[in-house]
C-alpha cells in the first residue's frame, strides 16, 4: 500500500545529543614559512600562512596553491 506524501508514517525522529568534539591532530609537525612540503600538485615551499591554510610556491611552476595542513606532507631538510 502506498503512503501519502503527507502521512505521519515516516516522520524522522529528532535526536537531541551534543555534537562530537572536533578531532585534534596528534603528533603533527608544525609547518613554518620556507619549509619544504609535498602537495597533490607537487613539491614546493611554504610562502604564506593564513589561519588554517598555507600558500605553497610550487617548484618548476609559475603557480601557487592554497592547501590545508591535512593535505600537506612535510619534507625534512637534507
Backbone bond lengths (Angstrom), bond angles and torsions (degrees), N, CA, C in turn:
res aa  C-N    CA-C-N  psi(-1)  N-CA   C-N-CA  omega(-1)  CA-C   N-CA-C  phi
1 X - - - 1.448 - - 1.521 108.89 -
2 X 1.290 116.64 133.49 1.457 121.73 -176.93 1.529 110.27 -84.48
3 X 1.316 115.71 135.69 1.455 120.61 -179.84 1.530 110.18 -86.90
4 X 1.287 116.37 147.16 1.453 121.87 176.02 1.530 109.47 -69.11
5 X 1.302 115.48 152.65 1.454 120.23 -179.15 1.528 112.01 -63.50
6 X 1.304 116.14 -29.04 1.455 120.35 -176.77 1.528 112.45 -103.99
7 X 1.295 115.90 17.78 1.444 121.10 -178.16 1.535 110.77 -73.99
8 X 1.325 117.14 143.19 1.474 119.33 177.50 1.523 112.13 -79.65
9 X 1.323 117.18 8.09 1.460 121.17 -175.60 1.530 112.89 -60.45
10 X 1.324 117.13 -44.48 1.463 120.37 -176.30 1.530 110.92 -115.03
11 X 1.272 116.87 60.01 1.467 119.99 175.85 1.515 108.57 -85.66
12 X 1.304 115.00 139.42 1.461 119.85 179.03 1.520 109.62 -82.36
13 X 1.299 115.77 136.26 1.449 121.19 178.23 1.525 109.14 -86.75
14 X 1.308 116.80 129.54 1.450 121.18 177.74 1.528 108.19 -81.30
15 X 1.310 115.85 129.28 1.461 120.74 -179.49 1.520 108.04 -103.66
16 X 1.320 115.43 118.18 1.461 120.49 178.95 1.524 108.80 -92.79
17 X 1.327 114.41 98.90 1.457 119.13 175.66 1.517 107.53 -144.90
18 X 1.308 118.23 152.78 1.467 119.31 -178.79 1.526 110.93 -68.14
19 X 1.307 114.98 153.37 1.461 120.80 177.38 1.519 110.21 -68.46
20 X 1.324 116.10 152.68 1.455 120.26 176.73 1.522 109.38 -67.37
21 X 1.326 118.14 141.85 1.461 119.49 178.86 1.527 109.86 -67.12
22 X 1.334 117.68 151.95 1.466 119.38 178.99 1.521 110.77 -64.39
23 X 1.319 115.53 143.84 1.460 120.13 -179.93 1.528 109.97 -78.11
24 X 1.315 114.75 137.09 1.455 120.36 177.62 1.519 108.92 -102.22
25 X 1.320 115.60 139.76 1.458 119.87 177.69 1.519 108.46 -78.55
26 X 1.300 115.47 122.94 1.453 120.86 -177.58 1.523 108.92 -100.31
27 X 1.312 116.64 131.24 1.455 120.87 175.60 1.518 114.21 72.53
28 X 1.338 117.58 23.98 1.451 120.40 -179.88 1.526 109.29 -91.52
29 X 1.323 116.75 136.13 1.452 121.18 179.41 1.522 110.44 -76.78
30 X 1.317 115.77 145.97 1.457 120.22 176.42 1.523 108.85 -80.68
31 X 1.318 116.04 133.70 1.460 121.56 179.69 1.520 107.81 -101.10
32 X 1.329 116.91 131.69 1.457 122.74 -178.63 1.522 109.45 -115.67
33 X 1.314 116.22 171.31 1.462 121.55 176.81 1.530 108.67 -63.25
34 X 1.324 116.46 142.55 1.475 126.59 -178.12 1.529 113.06 74.17
35 X 1.318 119.08 9.45 1.468 121.41 173.73 1.521 109.44 -80.29
36 X 1.311 116.54 146.96 1.462 122.55 177.24 1.525 108.33 -87.37
37 X 1.339 116.05 131.33 1.457 121.38 179.49 1.523 109.56 -135.82
38 X 1.330 114.89 162.15 1.461 122.62 176.24 1.529 107.71 -114.16
39 X 1.336 117.20 127.77 1.461 122.26 177.76 1.523 109.30 -116.31
40 X 1.306 116.37 -179.81 1.457 120.89 176.12 1.526 111.36 -68.72
41 X 1.344 116.32 -21.14 1.464 121.40 -178.93 1.523 112.70 -93.69
42 X 1.317 117.29 -7.72 1.459 121.78 180.00 1.514 111.16 131.73
43 X 1.319 115.12 -177.39 1.468 121.02 -179.01 1.519 109.98 -79.42
44 X 1.329 115.22 154.48 1.452 119.68 179.22 1.511 112.12 -169.66
45 X 1.343 114.82 -173.32 1.459 122.67 -177.37 1.524 108.86 -122.57
46 X 1.325 116.86 139.06 1.463 121.49 178.21 1.521 108.75 -72.09
47 X 1.344 116.16 125.55 1.460 121.70 -177.25 1.522 111.60 -106.26
48 X 1.347 116.52 -39.56 1.456 120.63 -175.96 1.518 109.08 -146.21
49 X 1.338 116.81 146.43 1.465 122.57 177.89 1.523 107.73 -121.90
50 X 1.342 115.73 128.15 1.452 121.17 178.85 1.526 108.15 -134.67
51 X 1.322 117.04 106.67 1.466 123.73 -177.49 1.528 110.64 54.74
52 X 1.333 117.39 -108.92 1.462 120.39 -177.05 1.526 112.14 -106.89
53 X 1.333 117.95 12.70 1.460 120.83 -179.95 1.523 110.39 -119.47
54 X 1.327 115.52 151.24 1.455 122.48 -176.33 1.521 109.07 -126.28
55 X 1.350 116.92 131.65 1.460 121.50 176.45 1.522 107.71 -89.84
56 X 1.337 116.07 122.18 1.457 122.23 -175.16 1.521 108.88 -112.47
57 X 1.336 116.83 124.78 1.466 122.59 172.07 1.523 106.55 -87.86
58 X 1.318 116.12 113.56 1.462 121.30 -175.31 1.522 111.08 -76.97
59 X 1.325 116.50 142.53 1.461 122.02 179.67 1.523 110.43 -72.66
60 X 1.334 116.74 133.01 1.456 121.63 176.16 1.517 113.80 72.17
61 X 1.336 118.38 12.69 1.457 122.20 178.79 1.516 109.52 -134.27
62 X 1.319 116.33 152.09 1.460 120.10 178.89 1.518 112.35 -78.44
63 X 1.326 116.24 -25.01 1.456 120.93 -173.82 1.513 114.25 -79.14
64 X 1.330 113.47 159.34 1.457 122.05 172.89 1.515 106.80 -123.81
65 X 1.317 117.13 154.71 1.456 120.80 -176.28 1.529 109.65 -136.88
66 X 1.361 115.22 140.84 1.461 121.18 174.73 1.518 107.74 -89.82
67 X 1.314 117.15 130.88 1.468 122.50 178.99 1.516 109.57 -135.24
68 X 1.320 115.49 154.17 1.467 121.16 173.63 1.527 108.83 -90.47
69 X 1.313 116.18 161.57 1.458 121.82 -175.84 1.521 112.36 -60.82
70 X 1.329 117.19 -36.58 1.465 119.75 -176.83 1.523 112.78 -67.67
71 X 1.347 118.27 -18.09 1.465 120.37 -179.65 1.527 112.00 -99.47
72 X 1.329 117.65 4.76 1.460 121.29 -179.94 1.525 110.57 -102.11
73 X 1.319 114.79 147.16 1.455 121.40 172.68 1.516 107.25 -119.60
74 X 1.297 115.89 122.06 1.464 121.81 -177.80 1.525 109.15 -72.60
75 X 1.333 116.06 130.32 1.464 121.96 177.63 1.527 106.39 -105.56
76 X 1.342 118.16 114.14 1.470 119.97 -179.02 1.523 110.81 -65.70
77 X 1.325 115.54 145.34 1.466 120.21 179.39 1.523 109.74 -72.79
78 X 1.319 115.16 151.24 1.473 120.53 -176.80 1.502 112.21 -83.81
